[in-house]
């Protein structure tokens, strides 16, 4: 299918699909005219990418974990290989640290308000 059809089927902009391809998350062949051609599995791949982005993962992390992702629905299923478990734990630790920093910032801002 062409990029416009994939965009329509997934609800994702053509620009985002090109970005996913640029980041190594999505593969497309080129036809004789240079147009991108996506296979039918690309619809599920885009759903997986979107779910992982919604979970807060960066495209760099998604590139590493995408091979461990199965299914195309919600929720997605993960093949919990040891590398993926380490990645998820690292990402959770990063999120916990950011949450702590945001709570400190919130307290500091709230301290400026009266009473």
C-alpha positions in Angstrom: 0.0 0.0 0.0 1.1 3.6 -0.6 1.9 5.9 2.3 -1.5 7.7 2.0 -3.4 4.5 2.4 -1.3 3.5 5.5 -1.9 6.9 7.0 -5.6 6.5 6.4 -5.7 3.0 7.9 -3.7 3.9 11.0 -4.9 7.5 11.6 -1.2 8.6 11.6 0.0 11.4 9.4 2.2 10.7 6.4 4.8 12.9 8.0 4.9 10.7 11.1 5.1 7.6 9.0 8.1 9.0 7.2 9.7 9.9 10.5 9.1 6.3 11.8 10.9 5.1 8.7 13.7 7.5 9.1 14.1 6.3 12.7 14.3 2.7 11.6 11.0 1.7 13.1 9.1 1.1 9.9 10.2 -0.4 6.7 9.0 0.5 3.2 10.1 -0.8 -0.2 10.3 1.6 -3.2 8.5 0.9 -6.4 9.9 1.8 -9.9 8.7 5.3 -9.5 10.3 5.8 -6.1 7.0 5.7 -4.2 7.0 4.0 -0.8 5.2 0.7 -0.7 4.2 -0.8 2.7 3.2 -4.3 3.4 0.0 -5.3 5.2 2.0 -5.9 8.4 2.8 -2.2 8.5 -0.6 -1.4 10.0 0.2 -3.5 13.1 3.7 -2.2 13.3 2.4 1.4 13.4 -0.1 0.4 16.1 2.8 -1.0 18.1 4.9 2.1 17.6 2.0 4.3 18.7 1.3 2.3 21.8 5.0 2.4 22.8 5.2 6.1 22.2 2.1 6.5 24.3 3.8 4.6 27.1 6.5 7.3 27.1 9.3 5.4 25.3 11.6 7.3 22.9 12.0 6.2 19.3 15.6 5.0 20.2 14.2 2.7 22.9 11.3 1.6 20.6 13.8 0.6 17.9 15.4 -1.8 20.4 12.2 -3.2 21.9 10.0 -3.4 18.8 11.2 -6.9 17.9 9.9 -8.1 21.3 6.4 -6.7 20.7 3.7 -9.0 19.5 0.1 -8.3 18.5 -1.3 -5.1 17.2 -4.1 -4.4 19.6 -4.5 -2.7 22.9 -2.8 -3.8 25.1 0.2 -4.9 23.1 2.0 -8.0 24.3 5.7 -8.1 25.0 8.1 -11.1 24.8 9.9 -10.4 28.0 13.4 -11.2 27.0 16.1 -10.2 29.5 17.2 -7.2 27.5 13.6 -5.9 27.4 13.2 -6.4 31.1 16.3 -4.4 31.7 15.1 -1.7 29.3 11.7 -1.4 31.0 13.2 -1.3 34.5 15.6 1.4 33.3 12.8 3.5 31.8 10.7 3.1 35.0 13.6 4.3 37.1 14.0 7.3 34.8 10.3 8.1 35.1 10.4 7.7 38.9 13.3 10.2 39.0 11.5 12.7 36.8 8.3 12.3 38.9 10.4 13.1 42.0 11.9 16.2 40.3 8.4 17.4 39.2 7.1 16.9 42.8 9.9 19.1 44.1 9.2 21.8 41.5 5.5 21.6 42.3 6.2 22.1 46.0 8.5 25.0 45.3 5.9 26.7 43.1 3.1 26.1 45.6 5.3 27.7 48.3 5.0 31.0 46.4 1.3 31.1 46.9 -0.2 32.6 50.1 -1.8 30.4 52.8 
